[in-house]
């Protein structure tokens, strides 16, 4: 019997500081050119101490994955990452094969930082490149240019991390001059082992969302959006980067272990402002703003803002949605596909090229992933 079944084995740590906030960003971010790293580390330490004392979490906390996201974690620099590692080592037990990911912005990431992070135990770097062309980068509000993006990727590859990811954004307004397929080929030419592509969205609380609502910006039309998504899939699969999830491509052995914790609904912990945790079947989230989070940490009040106990239907819907968004799909024998529960047009979806069956599993194709929400909505009506 596995006595650790259900115990969290992954930790997300949120570093909320950025020198500049991009107009499409809806994350918990505080603008700061000189982040208060000391107070942040003290608050993270308090957060982890609270988790160690939680009734549902066995102490010591044993982790297979740590993911430092933001914000802009590269603003931690070399010293800050070393100090974070000290905080972690005093409070959790990292496995020998731990996947330790840290996000970085090309403007604040260079060869020196890369080497220092590698020495501190970071095994995987995720670079927020978003584009390899100057005009899209300027419109997105990124502080680096195309040359800086390439330099950051080269710095990461040169430091010999176990894996390197590059984030890219597609689906920009047609008014922005861009050759997306050329940019994807540029990514492929750099020989990175992992690429993530995300479609631009206009979140309601962001400046971009408000400009879209006022009609000042018109996002990409659906045909253009779909064409860029499918072009990514074809180009990256063509150089051996297998699409293993809606937005993620990797060489064999370079898939994100941390993300699999989410997609397979394993328990995980979150530390930092707005960080979410999952102690199956309960979701828990921290206070969102840095000021409120820091104050709670310093005064000894709760860092948690709320929680939700998932109902059986919510749990089932998550299993379906998360299963279908990955290359593993769902078993053909899964009740979601039962004769009296499957959507009436399942055969039509297969004929349209939106899903396949592999080794008795239903797996969506790239064209099907574009329609994931529509298929899950049909299945939801049968749950």
NORBELQUI-V400239 format. One line per field, one symbol per residue. ss: DSSP state (2 for helix, 1 for strand, 0 for the rest). phi: phi as a letter, one per 40 degrees, with the letter a starting at -180 (. if undefined). burial: + if it has 9 or more other C-alpha atoms within 8 Angstrom, else -. A space follows every 50 residues. Layout:
BEGIN
ss: ???
phi: ???
burial: ???
END
This chain:
BEGIN
ss: 00000000011111101100000000000110000022222222222222 22000000001111111111002222222222222222200111111111 11110222002222222220000111111100022222220000022222 22222222000011111111000000000222222222200001111110 00000022222220000000022222222222222222000111100111 00000022222220000111100001111001111100022222222220 00011111100222222222222201000110002220000000022222 200011110011110222200222222222000
phi: .cccdgccbbbbbcbcbbcabccbcbccbbcacbdccddcccccdcdccc ccccccbcbccbbbabbbbagbdcccgcccccccccccccbbbcccbdcb bbcabdcbbbcccdcccccchcbabbcccgabbcccccccgcccbccccc cccccccccgccabbbcbbbgcdccccabcccccccdcccgccabbbbcc bbcdccdcdcccccgcbbcdcdccdccccccddcccccbgcccbadbbba cdgbccccccdcccfccabbbhcgcbbbbdbbbbbcdccccccccccccg cccccaaacccdccccccdccccccbccgbcccdccbcdcbcccbdcccc ccgcabbbfgbcbccdccccbdcccccccdccc
burial: ------++++++++++++--+-++---+++++-------++++++++++- ++----++--++++++++++++++++++-++++++-+++-++++---+++ +++++++-+++-++++++-+-+++++++++++++++++-+++-+++-+++ +++++++-+-+-+++++++++++--+----+-++++++---+++++++++ -++--+-+++++----+-++---+++-++++++-+++---++++++-+++ +--++--+--++++-+++++++++++++++-+++++++++-+++-++--- --+-+----+----+++-++++++++++++-+---+++--++------++ --+++++---+++++++++--+---+-++---+
END
